[in-house]
Amino acid sequence: MNKRVAVNRVTQSLLTAFLVGQTAFGASAAASGPDKKPAASGAQDPVLIQTMQAELTRAMSSLGSAAASTAGSPPPPKPYFMSYAVSDAENVSISAQFGAITNSNETRRRNADIQVRLGDYAQDNTHGDHRTSALTTVPLPLTDDREALARSFWFATNRGYGKALDSYLKVKTEQQVRAKEEDASADFSHETTSQEFVPSDAKFSPAAPLMKDKSAWEERLRELSGLFKQFPDIFSNTVALDASNEVDYFIDSDGTRISTPSHVARIVVVARTRAADGMDLFRVETFESDELGRLPDQKTLTEKTLAMAKNLEELRVAPVTEPFDGPAILSGRASAVFFHEVLGHRLEGQRQRGDEEGQTFTKLLNKPILPTFLSVADDPTLKTFDGISLSGHYSFDDEGQPARKVDLIQDGVLKTFLMSRLPIASFSASNGHGRSEAGHMPTGRQGNLIVTSSKSVSEPELREMLKAEAKKQNKPYGLYFEDISSGFAVTSRRSPQAFSVIPLVVYRIYVDGRPDELVRGVSIVGTPQAALSRIVATGNHQDVFNGICGAESGSIPVSAVAPAMLVSEIETQRQAQGSSRPPIVPPPAVAKMSEAGR
């Protein structure tokens, strides 16, 4: 009781000092002026990076200074670390449906993430459940108005400092009443600084035109979405193009100072239908590149779109699956999604510490978790794989650390985890995988997850191995998963350490030679250690999956590369059936409508 009273008094004193500190910081702004240029900036630097550096330097020297304290009050704590991260992007988004444009927008945005840490590397305001307390996100002026930019950084920094101070005091209080933590690692890692300032060229500058032939792209999307008019049972479709130029700037109080340009172009085709029994069905095709001009030509896109639409028509009348426990093959693309969901998320560093984390593999370091013929790495430095652009490529992570290849599993043995600057018991440093969406705190995340195998066979051989395994288990068939949409992995300690993956296209492969049978309503379920230990062999060709992955640090682009794999046992269950009927009235006949209008 006495300790709590004492802590409350300290809280009041520090909060009072903080209010004074805000005044002192504001006075310092008037004295130094927003045009003051830091010594570290060169004449070639843009106004944005100059202003970032000036305001960060001034904040580090002003916040928590002796001038911020009142008579008889201790000064508030000084930040031991701060960073400014700015994303400066231009985006073009076009979508079409049934042959008509539904959206065509061009946008420009600038956002800043201000990170303030109080305390020290061992323990700071982000400790435990307070991790997000370091972050403040604000929009920035789109023009290089030095004074407007400076005022924006100034206000956001003050607001961030107040939030960090409040959280730091809570952390100190909680340490008095909480039991000893399982992992007493530091809250932040010491890292070497990076200096790589890349001036934006015309190709990547947000000031340059992103799309010169917008009308031509609108016509292409109209044509692709119009293909679905041939299929009366497809009641919803979207063909969307998203392209962006972005330059990301990052500076911190340790001296890191980088900028990285990027360009992404992506076409997504989505279509939906509904079976007579009410089950909703959909297919998705994604095409991605680092340039608009490198996206597939119209002929290729047309072929893929028509094939997807025909497959949806077949799925409508396919039989519904029954729960199954037996052998299966996952195609390369399906295998890539499977590894991303079932394995990749559990190898993220922050999953290895904290009272709420399941820590599936934490205690298995240097022990086998996969068959000996499999190895897994994450290499965000790769831009392409077999000529296909990889979404998970980046040069620096979102904490200013250089991207690097990390060998996670070698010959089946777990070697390390995907690390941000949040240490864990076994590893105290980042390995360049601290990633986040703007407005979120970085955590260890996947980039380009690459699965390789030393026990590979041809696709026909893998198929025969599936039949032999099914016959051995007295199963009439094995399953072949051609395409997988997505999935989710439960990593919380309070829930079963399970996963669920949603396949889109599944076939039964009969052992007696009957033709393959398309089925619908399949969901893969299981637990990671059991599922991963049952991989028997892989195909000899690796496929690429590009997608967007959502987690606590936001939605980020990722890739996974893997060969097809045969598993001796996989468990499936039926998806939710649904109760809505397909559309009662048939779609309008366009030709008859045209005649009626004459």
N, C-alpha and C positions, 0 to 999 in steps of 0.2 A: 504493500500500500504506500509506503513512504517512497519507494523507488518511483512509483507511478506519479506521485505528486511532484517529485523532483524533475521528472522528464517533462511534465506539463509546463513547468516553469521555464525550462530551457526552450521548449517550443515557443512559448510566448515571446521570450527574449529574442530568439532568432527570427521570428516572423516580423517583429518590430524592426529589427536590424535590416531585414530584407526590404521593407518599405522605404527605409532611409537609403538603402543601396540602390533602389530604383531611381531615387532623386539624384544620387551621385552619378549614376550611369548616364542619366539624361543631361546633367551638367557637363559631363565629359564630352557628350555628343556636341554640345554647343561650342565647347572650347576647341575641340579638334577639327570639327567641321566635316561634312560628308565627303568633301573632295580630297581629304588627306589620303595619299597613296602610300601603301606599305612598301618597305624597302625591298621585299621579296618579289614584287611585281615588276615585270619589264614593260617597256613602252609598247611592245607588240600585243600585250594582253588586252582583251576586250574590257569594256567598262564593267560588265557583270562580274568577271573574275576579280578585277581590281577592288570593286566594292565589297564582294564577299570577304576578301582577305583583310581589308581595312576594318570592317565591322567585327570580324572574328578576333583579330588582334586586339582591338580596343575592348571588346567584351572580356577577354581573358585577363587583361590588366586592370579592369575596373570593377568587375563583379567580385564581391567578397573582400574588397580592399579596406584598409583601416578607415578611409574617409566614409565608408558606408555605415560605420557604427556610431551610436549615440553615446553620450556620457554614461559610463557605468554599464554599458552593454557590450558584449563581445562582438566582434565583426562576424558577419555570416560567413559560412564556408566558401572558399574560392573553388571554382570549377577546376578539376584536375585534367579534364578533357572536354573539348568541344569539336563539333564538325558541322560544316554546312554542305548540303548536297542539293544541287539544283538540276531538275530535268527541264530542258527547253525543247519543245516538240511541236511539230506541225503534223496534222493528220487529215487524210482524206478518207471518207467512208461512203460507200455507195452500196445500195441493196436493191434487189428486184424480186418481183413475185408474179408468177404466171404471165411473164412477158412485159411487165410494166415496172417502172422505177418507183420504189416506195420511200427511198431516202437517198439524198445526195448532199453531203455536208463537207465543208472544209473548216477545220478548227486549228487554233493555235493556243498553246498553254505553256505557262511557266510556273512550276511549283518548287518550293524550298522545304527541305526537311532539316530542321535545326535539332542537333543532339547536344544535350548538356548533362554532364556527369559530375556529381559531387561525392566527396569521400576519397577513395583511392582505388587502385586496381583490384585490391583484395576484396573490398566491399564498398558498394556505392548505392545510389538511389534506385538502381535497376534490380536489386537483389530479389530473388524469389518471384513472387507474383507481381512485382512492381516494374517489370522489364520495360513496359511501354512509357514509363514516366519520363524517360530521357528525351522523348521525341515530341516536337511541335512542328506542325505542317501548315504552311500558309501559301496562298497564291502570290505571285510576284507580278509587277508591271511588265507588260510585253515589250515595252520600248526600253532603250538603254538610257533612261533618265537616272543619272547618278543619285540625285537627292531622293527621288521616290524609292529607288532600290534600297538605299541606306536606311531610310525610315522604316521600310518594311522589315529589313533584317533586325533593326534595333528593337522594334516593338515585339517581334516574334521571339527574340532572344530573351528579353525581359520576362515575357510570359512563360517561356520554357524554363527559365531559371526558377521562377516561383513554383512551378509544378514539380521540378526536380527537388527543390528544398523541402516541400511538403512531404514528398515521398521518402526522402532521405531520413527525415525525422521519424516517419512511421517505421522504416526499416530498423533504425536504432532501437525504437521501442519494442518491436517484435522480438528482437534478439534477447530481450530480457525474460521473455516468457515462453519461447519456443524450445522444443527439444532439439538436441544436436542433429544436424542434417547428415544424411547419408554421404553426400558429396560436398565437401567443404572447399571446393575449388574457388578460385577468384572469380569476380564478376566481369572482368575485362582483361584481355591479354595485351602484353607489350609486343609491338610489332615494329619492323623496320619501315621507314617512310618510302614513298614512291614519288617521283617527279617525272611526269609524262604529260606535258601539256600539248595537245594536238590541235593546232588551229583548224577551224572548220573550213573545208574547201567547198566549192560550189555544189558538189554532189550531195553533201550532207548538211549544208547550212539550212536552217529553217527559213532564212530569208530568200532562198532560191525556190523557184517553182517546183512543187513536189510532183504534180501531174500536169503535163502540157497537153495531153490528149484526153481530157476528161469525157468529152462527148463520145469518143470512140469506145472508151471503157463502158460507158453507160449502155451503148448499143450492144456490146458483147454480153453484158449481164442480162439485158432484156432477152436476147436470143437464147441464152442458156436457161433462164427461168421459164421461158415460153415452151421449152421441151416438155414440161410437165403437163401441159394441156392435153397431151396425147393419152394421159393416164387418168381415167375418170375416178379411180378410187384413191388417188393421192389428193387429199383435201388441203394440204398446207405445204408450202415450199418457200425457201429463201436462198437466193444466191447473193453473197455479200463479198465485197472487196474492201479490204482495209489496208492502207499504206501509210507509213509514217517515216519522217526524218526526225531524229532526236540527237541532241548533244547533251551528255550528262557531265556536270562539273562536280568535283569533290575536293574540299580542302579540310584539313583538321589542324588542331593545335600542336600535333606532333611534327608537323611539317610536310605531310602528304599533300600533294597538289597535282591533280590530274584532270583531264577532260577526255571523253571518249565519244566519238560519233557513231551512230548506227542507223541502219535503214532496214525496214521490214515491209514486205508485201505479202499479203495472204488472201486467198480466195477460199471461202467456206460455202459448201453446198449442203443444205439440209432439207429433207423431205419427210413427211409424216403420212401415215395411213392408219386405218383401224380395221381389225378383223371383225367378222360377224358376231363373235362372242364378246366383243367389247375391248379386246386387248389392243392397246396403242403400240404402234411400231414405228421406228424411225431409222434413217440411215444418214450418215454424215461423211462427206469427203472433204479433205483439207489439202490445199496446195500452197506451198510457201517458198519464198525465195528472198534473197537480200536485195533484189531489184525488181521493179515492175516488169522490165523487159525480159527477165529470166523466168517468169511464170510460164506454165505450159501454154502451147498455142491453142487456138479455138477448136481445132479438130480433136485434140487430146481431151480437152475439157468436155466437149460434146459427147465423146465416146464414154467417158467416165460417168457423166450425168445420166445418160440413157441406161447404162448398165445398172446404176444404182436404182433408178426408177423401176426397171424390170424386176430387179431383185425384191423390191418392196411389194410389187404385185404378187410375186411368188410367195413371199412371207405371209401375206394375208390368208392364204388358203393352206399353208403348211400346218401339219399337226402340232399340237401343243406338247411340249416335252413332259416327261415324267421325271421325278427325282432319280438321280443316277449317281452311282459310286463305282468308278472303274477307270480304265485307261483312256487317254485322250492325247491328241496332238494340238498344240497351239501354233498357229502360223507365226512367221517371224514378227509381223506387226502385232499380233495378239500377244506373243511372248514378250515383246518389248513393253507393252502396257502392263502386263502381269508383273514383270520385274520391277518396273517403276513403282507400282502400288504395293506389292507384297514385300519387296526387299528394300527398295531405295529409301522410302520414308523412314524405315526403322534404322537406317544407317546415318541419319541426320544427327549431328552432334548433340543438340539440345534434348533429343529424346533419351539421352543417356544419364541425365541428371534431373532432379526435381521429384518431389513427393508424389506427383500426379502421373508421372510417366511410367509406362509398362516396362520399359528397358528390356525389350525382347532379347537383344544381342549384347547388352552391356558387359556381361560376365563371360562372354564367349570369345574375347579377344585372343588371337593366336590359336583358335580352335576351329575345326571344320564346321561350316554351316551350309555348304553346298557340296555336291559330288566333286571328286578331285579333278574331273575334266573341265570344270567351269571356273572362269576368272571374270571379275567385274571391276571396271574402272569408271571413273567419272572425269571426263576431259573436256572442259568448256573452251579450251583453246582451239578445238577443231571447228572449222567453219562449215565443212561439208563432209559427207561420207558417200563414197561412190557417186560423186557428182550431185548429191542431194543436199540442199542447204539444211543446216541444223539449227533449230530454234534456240537451243540451249547454249549457243556460243556467246562469250563475252570476253573482254580483255582484262577488265578489273571488276571485282565484285562490288557490292554496294556499301562496303566499308573501306574502299580504297585499296584493297589488297589485290596483287596480281593474280589472275586466274592461273591455275596450274592443274596438271593431270594428277589424280589421286588413285593409286591402286588399292581399291577397297578390299577385294578378295583375290587371293592368288592360289590357284590350284585347290579351290574350295575352302581355303583357310582365311578367316577374317583378320585383316591387318590394321584397319583404321576406320575412321568415321569422317563424315563431311563436316568440316569445322568452320564456324564463323569466329568472331573474336570473343565468344563465350566459352571459356575453358571447361573441360570436364576432367575427371580424376586421372584419366590416362593420357590426356593431351592438353597442353597448355597454350597452344598457338593455333592461329588460323591456317587453313590450307587453301584460302581463296574461294570459299563457298558461302560467304555471308551474303545472302540475297534477299531482296524485298521488292515489293511494289511501292511506288511513291506513297508516302503517308503511313508506312509500316516500319517497325523495327526489324532490321536484318536478322535472320537466323540461318543455320546451316541448311542448305537446300541443294537439290540436284541441279545439274546443268545438262551435260550430255552423258547419260549412263550407257556404257558400252559393255555388252556381254560377249565373251569369246569362249570357244569350246575346242578341246583337243580330241573330242570323240564325236565326229560328225559323219553323217551318211547322206546319200542323195535323198531327195524328197520321195521318190518311189520306194526306196528301201525303208524309209521311216514309216511309210504307210503300211508296208508289209509287217514291220515290227509291231505296229499298233494292232493289226489283225491277230498276230500270233499271241500278243499279250492278252487280248480280249478272249481268245479261245482258251488260253491257259486258265483264265479266271471264270470260265463258263459263262461269259457274257455274249449275247447275240451280236453285239456291236460295240465299237468304241466311238468316241466323239472327236470331231474335227472342228476347232474354233478358227474360223477364217478371219473374222474381224471383231474387235472389241472396242466399245465406245469409251468407257471410263470405269472408275471404281472408287472405292474408298477404303482406307486402312484405319482401323481403330488402334490407337497407341496409348490411350489413357489407362492407367492402372485400375481405375474403378470399373472398367468394362472388360469383357473377354478380349484377348489379343487375337482378333479375327479380322478377316478381310472379306469384301464382296466385290466382284468384278462383273460388269454387265456386257455380255457378248451381244453382238448384233447379228452375226451370221454363223449358224452352227449346223453341221451335218452329222448324221449317223453313218458310220462306215461299217457295213455289215460283214461279218466273217464268212458268210456263205456265198459272197459274190454278188448279192443283190445290188442294184444301183444305189448310190449315195442318196440319202433322204434329208431334205431340208426340214428343220424343226424350228419352233419359235418359243419364246417365253423362258429362256434359259438364264440362270444366274449362278455364277461360280462362287462358292463359299468355302471357307476353311480357315485353318490357322497356319501362320507362315512357316514355322519350323517343319511341320509335317509335310506341307505342300512342296517346299523346296528340296526336301530329302528324297522325294520320289521321282526326280528327273532321271530318266534312263539314258537318253541320247538326244542329240540335236541334229538339225539339218545342216547342210553345208553352205547355206546362203543367208546373209544377215539382212534384215529389213529395218527400215527407219520409221519411227513414230514421232511426229511433231505435235505438240499440243500446249495448252495452257494449264498449269497446275495451281490449284488454290490451297493455301494452308494459312497458318496464323500470321505469316509475314506477307500475306496478300497473294495475288495471282501473278505468276511469272511464266515466261516461255521456257519450255523444257523439251528435250529430245531423249529418246531411248533407242538403242540399236541392239538387236538380238536375232539369233537364228531361231527357226522353228524348233520346238522341243516336244519330246515324247515323255509323258508322265505315266507311271504305272497305275496311279490312282488319283482321281480328282472327284470332288463332290459337287454336285449341282442341285439346285432346287428350282421350283417354278416361280417366275416373277408374278407380281400382282396382276390379276386378270383385267380389272376395270369393269365398269358396268354401263358405260355410255354406248349407245348404238352408233354405228356408222351413219353418215348423213342420210336422212330419210329420202329427200328429193334428190334425184340425179343432178349432176352439174349441168349448167346451161350449155346448150348446143350452140357454139359460136356461129357456125355457118347459118343456122336457122334464124338466129337473132339478127344477123346482118341482112338477111332477106326480108325479115319483118320490118326493118327500119327503112326499107326503100320505098 
